[in-house]
Amino acid sequence: MKLSNAILDILHKLLPSQRPIGLHEPEFGETEKALVTDCLDSGWVSSVGSYVDRFEQDLADVTGIPHAIATVNGTAALHTCLILAGVQPGDEVLLPALTFVGSANPVAQLGATPHFVDCETETLGVDPQRLADYLADITELRDGTCFNKHTNRPIHALMVVHVLGHPARMDELAAITERHRLTLIEDAAESLGSWRGGRHTGSWGRLAALSFNGNKIITSGGGGALLTSDPDMAQRAKHLTTTAKRPHPWAFEHDAVGHNYRLPNLNAALGCAQLERLPERLAQKRRLAERYAAAFAGIPGLHFQLEPEDCRSNYWLNLLLLPDAEQRDQLLAAAHAEDIHLRPFWTPLHRQPMYRDAPRMDLPCTETLFARGVCLPSSAALGDGT
Ligand SMILES: *Cc1c(COP(=O)(O)O)cnc(C)c1O
C-alpha cells in the first residue's frame, strides 16, 4: 500500500467524519460570550479597559514571567521587542530559516537584516552546537560588539522560535548569546503552555512575544503580548505601544514616535475567557498527540514528532515526517482532495524572494524538515476522540 494511503487510513480512524477538517480551529463557549458581552455593555471596547489589564495579569500568572504587555498581534509584539532590544538599521539579527514569515518581517521593517540559522531535529528550534561553531567562525568582538566579519555589520540579537510549540534548547542558546554579547529574544508565538525544565518558554529571553491569532492555541481574534521580567523594559513597552503618550487626565503629549499597538479591550475580553480554558486545551492536545503517536508508531518510514526531553510541549501543531518531498506532496494532495487540511512547513525564509539574498549558514536540517514535514489536524477538540 502507498504510504499516503496508509496515513489516510489512520486519519480516517482517528478523526471525526465531518468535512472539512481544518488544521487548527478555535473553539468558544459560554464564558467567551459572557465576557465579550460584558465588554460591549461597558462601552470600553478599544485600547483602554479593564480586560486588557486583567489579560496581562493572567498571562503573567500563567507563564510565571512577571510582565506581559498586550498588543494587537504577535508581529507587533516582536517589532516592539526588537525596538526595545535596540536593534538599529544596518544591524543583523540571527533567526531560524524554518519559521513563519512574521518572525523575520519586523527585523526587515526596522531596516535590519535577518541572518538565517539552521535548526535541529529533536526540538525543531535553533541548533546550539552548529550555531556556536558558526559564530566562532564568522564573528569577532570589536569593543564588546559582535560583528559579522564577512558583511562588517554588527550582529545585535538572536531570535529563537519555539517551532510548533516545542521548546528550543534555551540554556545552551542563552550561553551562546552571552558569549557573543547578543540580546536574546524569544518568538513564543506558538508556545503558550510549553515548558522546558519547569520554565515557561519566553522566560530566558530579555524579551519575548506571544500570539493569539485565530489559529494559535488560544485566540483573542487577533492579538499578541510582549513578555519580560525587566520592569523597565515592561514600562517602555507599554509606553511605546500606546503612542508614547504621557499619562495625563486630558492633555495629549507624546515624547517619542510611538505605535498604536495596544490590544483592544474587546479582544482582551475574549482572550481572558480563552485563557481560562488553557489547562483543558493543553490536556486535549496532549491526548491528541498521544493518539497520533501510537497510531503512527508501527509504520516504517514515518516519524511522529514528540516533545523534546525534559520539556512539556503544548503540541500546538502535530508534525509527521515522511521519507521525502515526493511522498509529502502525495499525502498533501490526497488529504486535500478529501477536505482534510494538512499542510507542509512554511517554505523556509531564505527561499522567499524578499529574503533570498539575506546572509545565512548552511541549512541542511531546515531543508530536510521542510521536505519531509506535514502538519496534521491539531484542533484541541479532536483530542476528545471520535
Ligand atoms: C503566528 C506567528 C507569528 C505572528 O503572530 P501574529 O499574531 O499572526 O502577528 C510570529 N511568529 C510565529 C512563529 C508565529 O507562528
The ligand as an ORCA input file, in Angstrom:
! r2SCAN-3c Opt
* xyz 0 1
  C       1.735     33.439     14.462
  C       3.192     33.699     14.490
  C       3.720     34.996     14.493
  C       2.908     36.234     14.286
  O       1.826     36.378     15.106
  P       0.562     37.251     14.561
  O      -0.283     37.353     15.778
  O      -0.058     36.445     13.474
  O       1.093     38.551     14.105
  C       5.090     35.152     14.597
  N       5.905     34.113     14.688
  C       5.458     32.839     14.671
  C       6.436     31.730     14.807
  C       4.084     32.590     14.544
  O       3.646     31.327     14.495
*
